[in-house]
Amino acid sequence: MSNSISPDATYPYIAYLKKERKYEGWMECLKRDIDGSNSHFILDITASGVRTLWPTETQAPALSIDLEKKKLTHGTRLIVFEPSCLRYVQDSAGIVYDIDPKFFRAAVLSCDQDGYYIEVRHGVPEFLVGGRPQHLDLGYGWVAVIHRRNDCNIVLVSTPKMRSPELAQHWCDGMKHLYRDHVEFFYIYLETVCHYHDTFYKQVHENPLLLLLPVLDIHAVYLYDGLSIADGLFREGRKNRHENPGLVEKAWSELRMMKHDGIRPLHCIKQYDSDHGNGKVRKFKEYRDLTKRFGYIDKEINRMEALARDYLQHHIGMFGLDESRASIKQAKVALEESKRTKLVTVLAIFFVPISLSTSIFGMNIHELNENGQSLWVFILTTVVVTTATMMLWGFMYQFQQYNSLPRDNARQERQPWRCVDV
């Protein structure tokens, strides 16, 4: 009799959650495989600030064994990976360090099948609605978690791959920038985090949230570049409004999203620091400098968005004004036509009765005048018939005008007040 293979054997992290009785139905999304390379790096930082970067040739499938062998007793271990390496980190570090599954869910739902950043599909981040999540959903595909174990800090960071936004496709090739083109933030974060001064690393053990400040630094550059492209698009669309009518609207739409999402990484770190760090990170100069920089960028985004919005409103107003002018012109043409029609109608009022009279008496006058009546009798009869016809016509016209007047239903329905004895 053959032994049946458990379906959870393919997903060790799922099996671990079930064993620990932490499994819930929504965790099925953690079974999704993401294609791509297995890019990841591990940096150990001791409490004294000594840094040890693991060899880059360490293969992800062997990551679980390496984590067990190379134990860190006093310090901080930083594990940075791309979404394509998520399954391996999940089945190794997720089990070894008992990582919150909500962190992996946020990483999965922030990227597509190839590991590129997409719009977040799991709704509004929990920290924005008063929650206190253990992970940091920084936005734009950045997700992190800080796990404290004994005297060690385990920091996991999922870095996105950034596709060129649709906005950049409408800009000239000479203005492309690294952060707007095909970007792998994994390498940018690695380069940034390894170039801080020694004093910074000595403070990491007490405040591991400092390791996420490079995310703010990178994101500030990304926002600045997006702001520059939106500014160029706005000016190009304003200059060639008829040739490129949609550029200003695209710039405004991008600025609106930057206004909504741009400061989210800073708010996320600030909220996490308040909930779990007692506000310690806010005392550091690096954080204050980044906060000031974000403030300047956010102010300029708001100013630029207001300018684009005012221009669009002005353009819509001018469009309505042009439509009003065209309507007035058509009304004038219709008025001229009505004047000519009125003239023809007046002529018809006289022509029709006369035509009727002449048609009656236009027959052989000798056959009608067998009794020898005078010609003035026929002329007088014609005048009487014509006058009567015109009076009848006028009466019918006035009656029709009276029927076309609006009725005062309120006057008809009005009833006198009735006195009520109390």
Protein Blocks (a to p, Z undefined) as FASTA:
>chain_A
ZZdddfklmmmmlmmmmmnopacfklmmmmpccedddddcdddddfkopacdddfklcfk
lmmmmmmmmccfbdcddddddfklmmmmmmmmmmmnopafklmmmmmmmccfkopacddf
ebpafklnopacfbdcebghiacddddehjaccdddddddddddfklmmpcfklgcfklm
ccdfklmmmmmmmmccfklmmmmmmmmmlmmmmmmmmmmmmmmmmmmmmmmmmmmmmmmm
mlmmmlmmmmmmmmmmmmmmmmmmmmmmmmmmmmmnnommmmpmklmmmmmmmmmmmmmm
mmmmmmmmmmmmmmmmmmmmmmmmmmmmmmmmmmmmmmmmmmmmmmmmmmmmmmmmmmmm
mmcfklmmmnopafklmmmmmmmmmmmmmmmmmmmmmmmmmmmpccdfklmmpccddddd
ZZ
